Amino acid sequence: MEKKKSFFQEYWLLIVVILYILLPVDLIPDRVPLLGTLDDAGLLLVHILTEYGRWRGRSEGMKTSSSEVREGEIVE
């Protein structure tokens, strides 16, 4: 059984992404056309891909061969 994580342990990357987007200190300043916005978007993309990977891992872990539902099958 997995120990429940706190909110900050679970969503630390999301908090970092939000702070990075909102704070005026950037790796590439937002004044630089296109590149300034791309570094913010890149960090957001990293977060989205990380969450997708975690979601896929959880959904793969729930599947078992005995309880697998096939397409068109009626489940009661």
Sequence and secondary structure as in RCSB ss.txt:
>XXXX:A:sequence
MEKKKSFFQEYWLLIVVILYILLPVDLIPDRVPLLGTLDDAGLLLVHILTEYGRWRGRSEGMKTSSSEVREGEIV
E
>XXXX:A:secstr
      HHHHSHHHHHHHHHHHSS  SS TTSTTHHHHHHHHHHHHHHHHHHHHHHHHHHHH  STT   TT   
 
